[in-house]
Amino acid sequence: MVKRNLSYEEQQLWHLYTQDIKPNSKLDLATEDKKNRFDIKIPKKVIFKRPAPDTLNNYESLKDKDSNWGKKLKQGKMPIEGKIDLHGMTCIQAHDKLHGFLERSQRNGKRIVLIVTGKGGPKRGYADYRFEDFENSLGVLRREVPMWLSGGAMRQMIVSFQDANIRDGGTGALYVVLKRNP
């Protein structure tokens, strides 16, 4: 773009347009040091000595949380008001059934329910599919149900859970204490 000089009429028009503008001494960019004008101050990086706790992993955070309920349940003083057996279900089926069961139980005013997951064990016909990685991971529902209870929508419905007594299923079952109906 080539600069050109203003004509006499354009100079007169510019003068009329700018005659009531007062210069602002505070924003005098011509005298300001242009080098400092674009300095960006970056805050120093804060290094934490210990890592923050993992908020997504709350596995078994509600397990044995309420000791009063735990004592009563272990002594057999509290009646079990509902029971669900998840044997033979896939994880998806079991999750849906369990969520629906807990919602119905809470809505009906039940406080203590029994969830039977089973202890897990070798299945017939699956011997060929077992690898060393899966040797110690028998009982998928036994492992997953406590995580479901400790997180997501089910966590909002329960107070605490714990392993059941031997007469009710032992480590293959859980007592769940539900919150009162809101």
C-alpha positions in Angstrom: 0.0 0.0 0.0 1.4 3.4 -1.0 1.1 6.3 1.4 -0.3 9.4 -0.1 -0.7 12.9 1.1 -4.1 14.2 2.2 -5.8 16.8 0.0 -6.7 20.2 1.4 -10.3 19.2 1.8 -9.4 16.0 3.5 -7.1 17.9 5.9 -9.9 20.3 6.8 -12.3 17.4 7.3 -9.8 15.6 9.6 -9.2 18.7 11.6 -12.9 19.2 12.2 -13.3 15.5 13.2 -10.4 15.6 15.6 -10.6 19.1 17.1 -12.3 18.2 20.3 -10.1 15.1 21.1 -7.6 15.7 24.0 -4.4 13.7 24.1 -4.2 11.2 27.0 -0.8 11.4 28.6 -1.3 8.1 30.5 -1.5 6.1 27.3 1.4 7.7 25.5 2.7 4.7 23.7 5.4 6.6 21.8 7.4 7.2 25.0 6.7 3.8 26.6 9.4 1.3 26.4 8.2 -1.1 23.7 10.5 -3.8 25.0 8.7 -4.1 28.3 5.2 -3.8 26.8 5.2 -7.4 25.7 6.9 -9.1 28.6 4.7 -12.0 29.9 5.2 -13.1 33.4 4.8 -16.8 33.7 4.0 -18.1 37.2 6.4 -20.7 38.7 5.4 -24.3 38.6 4.1 -25.6 41.9 5.5 -29.0 42.7 3.5 -31.1 45.2 5.5 -33.4 47.5 2.8 -36.1 47.5 0.4 -36.9 44.7 -3.2 -35.9 45.1 -5.5 -38.9 46.0 -7.2 -40.6 43.1 -10.8 -39.4 43.4 -12.1 -41.9 40.8 -10.8 -44.9 42.7 -13.1 -45.2 45.7 -13.1 -49.0 45.8 -14.6 -50.3 49.0 -14.8 -46.8 50.5 -18.1 -47.7 52.1 -17.0 -51.2 53.2 -17.4 -51.6 57.0 -18.0 -47.9 57.2 -20.7 -48.0 59.9 -19.5 -50.1 62.9 -22.8 -50.0 64.7 -24.6 -51.7 61.8 -21.7 -54.0 61.4 -21.9 -55.3 65.0 -25.7 -55.8 64.8 -25.4 -57.7 61.6 -22.6 -59.9 62.7 -24.5 -60.8 65.9 -27.6 -61.5 63.9 -29.7 -58.9 65.7 -30.9 -57.2 62.5 -33.3 -59.1 60.1 -32.5 -59.2 56.4 -35.4 -57.5 54.6 -34.5 -58.4 51.1 -32.2 -60.7 49.0 -31.0 -60.8 45.5 -29.0 -63.7 44.0 -26.7 -62.7 41.1 -25.4 -66.2 40.3 -25.0 -67.0 36.6 -25.5 -63.4 35.4 -23.1 -61.4 33.3 -21.8 -58.1 34.6 -24.2 -56.0 32.6 -27.2 -58.1 33.7 -26.1 -58.1 37.3 -25.5 -54.4 37.4 -29.0 -53.6 36.0 -30.7 -56.1 38.3 -28.8 -54.9 41.3 -29.5 -51.2 40.7 -33.2 -51.9 40.2 -33.3 -54.1 43.3 -31.6 -51.4 45.5 -34.0 -48.7 44.2 -37.1 -50.8 44.9 -35.8 -51.8 48.3 -35.1 -48.2 49.3 -38.4 -47.1 48.0 -40.2 -49.8 50.0 -38.4 -48.7 53.2 -36.1 -51.7 53.5 -32.9 -51.0 55.4 -30.8 -54.2 55.2 -30.5 -56.4 52.1 -28.4 -59.3 51.2 -26.6 -59.5 47.8 -25.3 -63.0 46.9 -22.5 -62.7 44.4 -21.0 -66.2 44.8 -17.4 -66.9 45.6 -16.4 -67.7 42.0 -14.6 -70.7 40.8 -13.5 -72.6 37.8 -16.4 -73.1 35.3 -16.9 -76.3 33.3 -15.6 -75.9 29.8 -13.6 -72.8 30.4 -10.3 -74.6 31.4 -8.9 -73.9 27.9 -9.5 -70.2 28.3 -7.8 -69.7 31.6 -4.4 -67.9 31.5 -2.0 -67.1 34.2 -3.3 -63.5 34.3 -6.7 -64.8 35.3 -5.7 -67.4 37.9 -6.4 -65.2 40.9 -9.3 -63.3 39.4 -12.0 -65.9 40.0 -15.4 -64.4 41.0 -16.0 -61.5 38.7 -19.2 -60.4 40.4 -17.5 -60.8 43.8 -14.9 -58.3 42.7 -17.2 -55.9 40.8 -20.2 -55.5 43.1 -18.2 -53.7 45.9 -16.9 -51.3 43.3 -20.4 -50.7 42.0 -21.7 -50.1 45.5 -18.9 -47.6 46.3 -19.3 -45.5 43.2 -21.9 -44.0 40.8 -25.6 -44.0 41.5 -25.6 -46.9 43.9 -23.3 -45.0 46.3 -26.1 -42.5 46.9 -28.4 -45.2 48.1 -26.3 -47.0 50.7 -24.8 -46.3 54.1 -22.4 -49.2 54.3 -21.8 -52.8 53.2 -19.8 -55.7 54.6 -19.2 -59.4 54.0 -22.0 -61.6 55.2 -21.9 -64.2 58.0 -21.2 -67.8 57.0 -24.9 -68.8 57.5 -25.9 -66.1 54.9 -23.2 -66.9 52.3 -19.9 -65.8 53.9 -17.5 -64.0 51.5 -19.8 -64.8 48.6 -22.4 -62.4 49.9 -22.7 -58.9 51.2 -24.9 -57.2 53.7 -25.9 -53.8 52.4 -27.4 -51.1 54.7 -29.6 -48.7 52.7 -30.3 -45.1 53.4 -33.8 -44.1 54.5 -36.2 -43.3 51.7 -35.6 -39.6 50.8 
